[in-house]
């Protein structure tokens, strides 16, 4: 039975995977968004269930403010050894809790430990457990890929780092993972940068710490310079299934328009790996296509490519699909007892700061989303609404706002340093239903004052201005609910109810 890529749609980049018995577990980068590092579970490598996060408590880690889409949690690796799960990654930025660290747990769906920070250079850390039980740390620094023994119980590096390989000459050799098969140590890395020239390359050695010979068929996986619907393929991790077959999870982007752009972020893909020869053959002779024959040990696959998500915010905690920006401040939000209630501080939506912002990933090019907003704004500048949000400098929003002593419903667009209120309507009511639809060409906002009334058009904007190529870095777009004071802390709570997201070709 065939499956279709991506296996995780939306901004789920830098996948890493491990197996424990018949169960597979996968993690992704999350950058400035909290909770951090989602943990997914699967029995067939195609259909995945979100079971938790490695960074779920604000006391674990500080995600530093001041920059969006290019700081925070980069490139995690998950490994299972001797009954324990380990996740190792980098917190990128300036300020507190910066650098490489790992957390561990016995239950990947439960709580993970507090971070154990390591004094190691670079990014993209990974772990390898050899047959003798010794653990090894691999990382990326200016000199290329290096390795050093690590004592995970003590949280200490042992001996000196050893340089392994600088890659084949492509830019930014990074994302190292080591695997052992038939007495060979295989080193898999990414090169070319995480854009159009992304590629996977491989080397191997009989000795873990040196003497690596380069695969004659490099790159082993890439879609660069090819007219394929998936681009920027790279940053992979391998896993062997219970039936002996090998598989690679990697990132890729689904582009549209010309020149090519993408707005969903880097997504998680799956490719078969033929490891029967001296060197592995990835995907379709080294390319990643949309469809492959799925694992024979499991099926049928759901892999529908559509999603229906509803949330009445009835529980005391947010569902795991929701994110906050940076380490959260609980004074900003509360859920249960009638909806999600947000109380904004003095910040604006264009500030890279902690704000009353709750978002979930846009996971499909074609989607629609709705929410009911009740907001009795009375203080000048108070604002609450629904946004399509790439980062603090690139977003469109429909909102209720108090301005010049009048309550208004507005449509605003910000593209870099340029912003404009495209439409404003005097709106005396305290409740409004907001609707956002998206396609590869446009985002459109609609509204209505009663649930039985017809939707009325508020306006919209082109999709291309909310793409990575148009102003982003490492993340895709979010559908966000927010409250802002625009200079003065809000006095009035905004209440959101009956959230709906429907995505996919058959939405």
Protein Blocks (a to p, Z undefined) as FASTA:
>chain_A
ZZdddfbgcjdehiacddehjaccddddekjaccehiadddfkomaccdfbdfblcfklp
ccdehiehiacjehiadddeehiacdddddededehiajdddddfblklccdddddddde
hehiacdddfkopacdddddfkbpadddddfknopaehjdddfbgcjoiahiehiacdde
ehiacddddehijafkgccdddddfbfkgoiacdfkbcfbdcehiacfbghiahiadddd
fkopacddddddddedjddddfebpadddddddfkbmbdcehjehiacfbdcddfkbccd
fklopacdddehlafbdcfkbccehjadfklpceejhiacddddfbdfkbccdddddddd
dfbfbdcdddddddddfbghiacdddddfblmbccddddddeehiacddddddehjbccd
fbdcddfbfbdcddddddfkbccddddfbfkbccddfbdcdfklmcfklopckbccdddd
dddehhpacfbdcddehiacdedjkZZ
